[in-house]
């Protein structure tokens, strides 16, 4: 399908990624920071304790979703604002969704959608950074992503990395660790679960000719060498960071439970079909399967959080629709709608929805008026964001917009307040200060306050 995105969106998505966990090649990982100290006297400190959201599945839709064609259609608006699609009713009286979201309409009573999110950055890269970190971009400092902060505060669980990218997230602006140590970065799985049973996680198996006994021997020898280096190094931070990479790699490779969590072949075929894998082909009867991309990635995310992963971030498709909005949405939205509804229902049936936060993140919305190229341009003044589970209210559609979707009409939610709400659900006080280089304490989210009306 022809790329309809603008040049800065395409540039944002071409940035190189960092491979931060590679057994046998970790010596090539560069460090950007030295030690990070916590100076309690000058630092706001709050203990982080697991909240209702024990795990997070962050679904990133790069490019910016139009609320008018998704979670907040405006059928009474003038035609040039209304857009090309109709609407579908939900179980909730008075609440409608785009006609392209029939599956979400069926489970709207399990979702929490904020229809009045307020941003102020219309640039893809800068707005993506703002969305993923909860902080506005700065020339002076780089901030950590939400996933990196969660990993910093809670760390790995059940042998799984505390922050996992599917396939990777560190190529996105703000997707890295910022001023935190690189050891808190996302483990990118490398492969794409859209491949189904042939999907493989990079470096999750031992090299040919190396059995588990030899593997353990090498680990013991390496520990002896590192202990000696520590005695000689005046600043052992770099070695300690590398140690964390190796330790995580050893744990993952030696754990059958971890390997099984990534093994898509263990899912029954009917479950893969439920998520849409193999369906929603790009050209109707041939071409790539958007169902496998959306469904495969969300199904892997479910497997990972079920096994204990704390924060899984995945991406799906591209939504920078300056032209051909109808064609892009008709091609990409059905697979997303099908997969996310399956994910929400699946988690609910397993008793995991109330402890797993699903957060659909995108950098901004689209202009109120359809442009001359049958698309919508960037619009950050108000947009919608869908979530579910993790301690949020069920069946809540919060906030409203004016008649042309130009501005909030009621209950505006600034982006920093949305991030503070997410952090509270996870169990982190967003006013807590983490220490940046130069003993500089920085709040996790500036000025943000949780929106209590969203929390169950």
N, C-alpha and C positions, 0 to 999 in steps of 0.2 A: 504494500500500500504506500502511496506517495506520501512523503513527509510534509505535513502542513505547518510545521512549527517554524517560529521565527529564528533568526540566526543566533541570538543569545541563548535560546533554549537548546539548540543543537550543539552549541559550544559547551554548555553546562554538562550535557550528556556524553561528551567526547573526552572528558578529563580522565587521565590515567588513574588506575587504582593501585593501592598498596597491598601487597601480599604480606600480611603480618604474622602468619602462622604457617611455616613451611619447614617440616622436618628435613634436616640435611642441608638447608640453605639459609638458616637463620642469621648467619654471620653477615648477610647482606642487608639486614634491616637497619636503617639509620635511626638514630635517636634525636629528637628535637629538644628535649628538656633534660635538665639534671635533676637533682633531688627536689621533691615538693614537700615543704615543711608546713606543719600546722602550728601557728603561733596563737595559742588560745587567747592570750590577752587582747589581741587585736582582731579577733575573728569571731563572728556569730556562729555558734555551734549548736546543732540540734542532733540528737541521736536518730539515726534512721532505723525504723523497725518495719518489718513487712506489713503492708496494709491489706486492704481487701483484694487489690490486684496483685496476686502472687506472680503473675506472668503478663507480658504485654506482646501482642502481635500488632506491629505497626505496618500498615499497608500504604505504601507511598505511590501516589498517582502523579508522576511528573508532568508538568506542563500547566496544571491548573484546571479544575473542573468547573463547568458552568452550573450554578445552582438551578438555573431555569430548565436545564435538561437533565436534572438529577433529583436532588432531594427537596427542591422548592420551586416547582413549576408555578407559573402565574397565568392561568388560562384567561383571566379577565383583562390582562394587559393589552394595549394596542398590538396589532399583528407584528409590527417591526420590532417589538420587544419580546413578544411571546415565544418566538422560536418555532422550529419545524415540527415539534412533537406534541402529542396530546398528553393525557394524564391517566393514572389508574388510582382507584380508591384503595385505601388501606383498611385494616380492622378498626382503626381509631377514627371516630367520627370527626369529619371536617379536615382530616389530614390526607393529602394526596401526594403521589410521587410521579415522576416521569413515566410515561407508558413503556419506557425501556427498562423499568425496574419492577416487573410483575412479581418476581420472587421475593424481593425485599418488602414489597407491599404486603405479602402474606405474613411476614414476621416482623412487621413494624412495631408490634407490641413488645418486642424483645430489644429494640434499638433505642439509642439516645442520640438525637440529631440536633446540633446547634445550628440554627438558620441565620444567626446574626453575628457571626465571627467578624471582627474588625481588624484589618491589617492596614499597613500604610506604605508597602514597598511593592511597586509594580514590575520590578526586574526579576527575571527567573532565578539567577544565581543568588542574589542577595536575599530574595524572599524565601528560597529554599533553605538557605542558611538559617534564617529567622525561624522557619517552621521546625527544622530538625534540632536546633540548639535551644530554642526559646529565648535567644538573645539577638539583638540587632547587630549587624556586622560592624566591626571596628578595625581600623587600620593598626591599632595599637596591640591587639591581642586576638587570638583565636580561641573560641569557646568550644567546649566538648558537646557532643550530641547528647540527647536524652539517654540513648542507649549506653553511651560511655559513662555517664553519671551513674546510671543504675548499676553498671558493672563495678564502678569505683566503690559504691556504697555497700553492695551486697556480694559481689564476686560470683564465681561459678557455683553451680549446684548439680549434684548427682553426676559429676564428671563432665558436664556440658559447659561450654564457655558461657559467661554471663551475658554476652552480646553476640548475636549471630546475624549475618547478612545473607540474604537469599536473592540472587546469587552473591551479590556484594553491595555494600552501601557506601564504602569509603571514597568512591569516586564522586559522590554527591557533595555539593557545597555544605559544609557543616557536619558531614558524616563521620569525621574523625574524632580524635581525642582532645583536640585543642591544647590547652595548657596542662592537661593531665598527662600522665605517663602513657606511652604507646601501649603498655601492657593492658590497658583498659579498652583498646580498640575492638572493633567487630571482627569475629572470625568469619571470613567470606567463604562460603561453601565451594565457590569456583564453578562447579557444574550447575546445570539448570534442571530442577525436578520435572520440568515439562517433558524431559526425555523419558519419564516413566521408569520402568525397571532397569534401563541402562544408565540411569543417573548414578554418578559416582561423586563422592566428596573428595576434593583434592587432598592428597597426602594422608588419607585416613587408613591406609594399609601399609604393612611393612614392605620394604624393598625386597625384590627377588633375592633369594639366598640367605635372608636374615630371618631366623626363627625367634620366638619370644624369649628363649633363653639367652641367645646372643644379644638380643635387644636389651634385656635387663643388665647383662654384663657391661655393655657400652654405657648404659645409664650410670652404673656404679663408678666406672672409671672416670667419666666426665665429672661426677660430683666431687671426686677427690681432687681433680685438677682445679675446679672452680673454688674449692675451699682454700687451696694454696694461693690462688690469684687474689682472693679476698684479703688475705693477710698482707699482700704486697700493695694493693690498691689503696690510695688515699681517699678516693671517691668511688665506692663500689656500685653506685646506682645503675650504671650501664649493665654491669654483669648481672645484677639482681633482676633487671628488666628482661634480659635474655633468658635468665633462669625461669621466669614466669612463662615465657613462650615454650621453652622445652618441657617444663612440667605439665603444662596444659596438653601439649602434643603427646607426651608419654601417657597421660591419663586417658586421652581419647583413643589412642591406638590400642591400648591394653584392655580397654573396657568393652566387653561384649554388649552391654546395655546401651552404651553410647553409639556403637556401630549400628546396632539394631534401630536406634531412633532415626538414623539417617537412611535406613534401608527401605526405599519405597516399594520394593518387591514384596514386602511383607503385608502390604495393604491389599485386601481383597478387591477383585475387579469391580464389584458393585459399588464399593466405596469410591474408587477412582471415577467411575461413571457419575456417581452422585455429585462429585465436585466439578464435573464437566470435562474431565480429561478426554481428549480425542474428539471433542465436539467444537462447534463454533469455528469452523474453518474460515480462513481469511477471504476466500473467494467462493464461499458457499459449499463447493464440493471438492476443492483442492486448496493447496497452500497451507501455511502453518496453522496450527490449532491454537486459537486464543484461549480455548477452554483448558488446554494442557498448561499454558503459561499461567493463567490465573488460578486454575484449580490445582495444578501440581504444586505451585509455590505455597498456596494456602493450606493444602493437605500436609505438606512437609512441616509447615509452621505448627499445625495442630499436633503432629507427631512429636515435635521437639518440645513444645510446652507440656505435653502430657508426660514426657520423660524428665522434665524438670528445668528446661531452659527458662531463663528469666525474661529476656528481651529478644524477640525475633523481628527483624525488619526486612521487608520484601518490597520489591517494586513490580508494577504492572503497567505495560503499554506506555503511550505518550499522548498527552491531551492538549497540546498547544494548538488549538483549532482556530487560527486566524482565517482559514479558508476551509471549505468543505466540512463544516461541522456535522451536518446530517450524516454524511458518509462515514466519518470517523466514529461517531457515536453508534451508528447502526452496526458497525463492524466490531467494535471493542467492548461496548457496554453490556451486551447480553451475557458474555462470558464472565465478566466481573460480577454482575448481578446474581448469576447462577452460583458462582463460587462463594461469594461472601454470605449468601443466604444459607448455603450448605454448611459453611464453617460455623456460623452462629448456631444453627440447629444442632450440628454435631457436638459442639462444645456443651450446649444445653442438655442434650440427651446423656452426655457423659458426666453431668454434674460439675462441669468445669467453667461454665460461662460466668458465674458470679465471681470467680477468682481469676479470670483471664480478661484483660482489657483489650478489646479490638479498637484500634485507632486508625481511621482512614485519613491520611495526611496528604495535603497538596498545598502548593505555595500561595495561591490566591484564586479568585474567581474569574469570571469573564464579564465583559461589558454588558450593560443593560440592553443596548440596542444591537441587533444583528447588523454586521457591516456589509459593504457592497460586494464582498467576496463570499457571502453566505457563511461567515464565521463570526466569532466574537473575539475581541482583543483583551488585553490584560485589565483586570479590575480588582483592586485590593481593598476597596472601601467597605465591602460587605460580601460575605460568601458563606456557604454551608459546609459543615464538617460532620461526618457520620461516625458514630462510635457505638459500642455495645459492651455490656458486661463489666466486670472488674469493680463492681460497687456503684455503678451509675444507675439512675432510675431507668426502669424499663418503660417503653412506650412513650417516651417524652420527646416532643419536638419543640425545642426551646427557642424563643425569640421570633421576630418577624421582620419583614422588610417593607419598604414602601411599594406603591403600585407598579413601579418600573424596575424594581430590584436594584435601585441606585444607592440606597443607604438603609441602615437599620430603622425600623419603626418602633420596636419595643425590645427591651432587654439586650442591648448590645454587649458582646463579649469580646473585649480586647484579647489579642492573641496571647499576651503574657498571662492573662487570667486563665485562659484555657490550659496553658502549660502548667500553671500552679495547681490547677484542679487535677490534672493527670499525675503530677508528682505526689499530691496528697493521697490519691488512690493507691499509688505504689508504696507509700510509706515514707516519703522524703519531704521534708519541709523545704519549699523552694526558696525560702529566705536564708537558708543555711549558706555560709560562705566557704568556698573551697579556696585553697591557696594556689595562686599563680606564681610564676617566677618573680623573684624580687620580693618575696614575702608579701605579696599583694593579695589581700582577701577579696574575693569576688562572689557576689550572690549567684546562686544557681539560676534564678530568674529575677531580673530587676523589676521591682514594683508589683509583681503579680500577686493576686489574691485568689484563692479557690472560689469557684462559683458554687456555693453550698446548695443552691436550688437544683443542681444536676446530680447531687450525691444522694444515694438511697439512705 
